[in-house]
Amino acid sequence: MQEWTGGLDPWQARIAVFEYIRDIPYSLTVPMTDAKAAPEQILSFGRGYCGPKHYLLAAMYRKLGLDVVYATFPFLWNDPDIRYPPELRRLAAVMPVAYHLACRVRINGRWVLVDATWDRPLAKGGFPVNEYWDGYADTKCAVKPLPSPLRTAYCRTGTNEPCRDHQDAGLNSLDGEQDHGDEEDHVQYYHRRTRMRTDEEIEQIARFYPAFDAWLAEVRE
């Protein structure tokens, strides 16, 4: 922590931590064996996907005295804005729903979305890299969240706003977002959603991940 933030004020420190973790190369093929060990594992491997990246971000921000919760977003890999080569686009098109992890951090009394997923060179591939963060406002979400079936059923109000519970309002959640107070809650949520995958979907994932990582290496060149 000291080598990342030594001599910096709180505002500069949270930006420095964000930039360091954002610039860890994204990789889908690095295993994460345990949520508690993820911060050490990603620093050891020098690359990782959104899960270990944001477990590390949460650990570092808590050391800075910041409140952090986890935010999960269901999404599809077949994002039209990503400049996939044809074969990878074909693989992405049949991928099952995936679950992206980011953080919400309490800054000046407001829960801010902080998403350090994509490293800067990946902007060339059409990824929404958070290249410049001011340390206060929401970053861009790394994925296009799928809307929640419950929240798309509108309340009968004068403003016709989507239904939101107390937690949604307090955390300023996006549609489709599920928030978690700790690592265990996130892991349980993730396992509930992914254990229903079929053998065919698991095979699709196994084909997509290494091909995706190989393409990212080309994008970074």
N, C-alpha and C positions, 0 to 999 in steps of 0.2 A: 504494500500500500504506500509506504513512504516514498519509494522510487517513482510512483505514479503521480503523487500529489504533494510531495514535499515542497514547502514554501508557497503553496497556493491557498487562496481564500476559498470558502465553501463553494461559491459559484464556479470558480475556475476548476476546483477539484472535481465536481460532479461532471463537468464537461470533459475533463482529462480522462476520467475513468470511462465515460461513455465512448470516447474516441478510441481509446486503447482496445476496448472489447469489440467495438464495431470493426476494427481493422484486423481482428483475428480471422483468417480465411474461413469462409463458410464451407462446411463439408457434411454430407449426409451419411458418409460411410464410417465415421469415427464412432465407436460404440460408447454409450454412456451406461455404466453398470449400476450406478446408484446416484440418486439425486443429491445426497449429502456430499458425495465424493466428486460430483461434477465440476466444481470450481477448480480443484486441483488437477483433475484429469484433463480439462481443456487447456490449462496452462502447460501441462506436460506434453500433450500431443501437438500443441500449437495450431490447432484447427478444431472446428466443431460446428454443430448445427444450432438452431435457435434455442433448444432446451438448455444445454450446458452454458451457452453464451449468457442467457438471462439468469440462470442460477448464479453464475459468477457475478453478474451485474448486481443482483440483489445482495449478495454477500458483501461486496465492496461498498455499496451504498449504505447498508446497515452499519458498517464500520464508520461511515461518515455521519452516523446519527440520523439517517433518513428512514422514514417509514416506507415499506415496499410491500406490494402484493403482486401476485402473478395474474396475468391476463391471457386466456386461451381463446383462439379464434379458429373455428372450423373454416376450411377453405379448399379449393381445388387447385392442383398443380397446373392445370391447363389454362393458364392466364394468357389472354391474347396479347398482352403488352410485353411479355417475355419473348425474346427473339430466338426461340428454339430452332435448331436445325430440323429438317423434316422428320428424320427418324425419331428424334427425341420428342418432337411434337406428337408423333403417333403414340409413343409410350405415355406421355403426359395425359393424353386424351382419355385413357382408360384407367387412370389412377383413381383409387377410392378417395373419399373425403379424408383430408389430413387435418392435423391440429397444430397450429402455430402457437408458440409461447413468446410473450413479451412481458414487460413489467409496467405497473403503474406506481409512480413515486409521488409522495406528498411533498409538494414544493410550494412554499408560501400559502399553505392552507388548501391547496387544490391538488387533486389526484391527476397527475400528468402521465400520458402514455409515453414511455421511453422504449424504443425499439432499435436495438443495435445489431440486427440480423445480418444485413448484407455488407460485406467489405467493399470499399470504394471502387476497386477496379470492375466490379460487377455491374456498374451503371452502364457499361458498354453493351451488356446483354439485355438491357431493358428493365433491370431490377430497380425498384424505388429506394435507392440508397439514401440514407439520412446523412448527407455530406456535411452540412452545417447545422448544428443545433445550438440555440441560444441559451440553453440551460434552464429555461422557464416554460416554454410552450410545448404542446404535444408534438412529438415527431410523427412522421408518416408511419402507418402500419405497413409492415413488410409484405402483407398479403391482402387480397380482397376478401374480407370476411363474408361467409355465407350468412344470410339473415336468419334470425331465430324464428321458427314457426309461431311461437307464442307472441313475440313482439310485433310480428307483421299483422296480427289481429288487432285492429285499432280500437282504442277506448272510445266510448261515446262522450266526448268532451267538446267544448266549444272550439278548441284549437286543433282537434283531431290528431293529437300527439300519440305516438305508440305507447302501449302499456309499459310502465317501468316500475319496478319495486323500489323499496327504500335504498337497497344496496346499489342498484343501478344508478339512481340519482346521485348518491353520495360519491360514487367512484367515477361518475361521468362516463359510464360504459358505452361502447359502441353497440349497435345492433349485432346480435350473434355472439357477443363477448361473454365469456364466463370467467369470473374472478375468483381467486383462491388466496386464502390468508397465509398458507405455508406450503412447503414442498409436498408434504404427505397428501394434502387435499388435492393438489394438482395431479400427482401421480395416480391417485385413485380415480379421478375424473378421466384421465387419459386412458387408463386401463379399461374402464367401463365402456368407453367409446370404441376402442380398437379391438377388444377381444371378440367382437362379433364379426370380424373380417373373415371372408371365406378363403379357402385354399387358393383359389384363383386370384383373389386380390393380393394375397401375400406374395404370390409369384410375380404379379405385376410390379409390386414394390421392389422386389429383389432385382428385377431387370432395370427398373428406372434409376435407382439410387447410384449404382456405379457409372451408368451412362451420364447421368446428370453431373456427377463430380468430375468426370473426364472432360465434359464440355466446359465446366467452370474453369478448369485449368487452361483451356484454350482461350477463353474470354479474357483471362488475366494476362495473357502474353502480350 
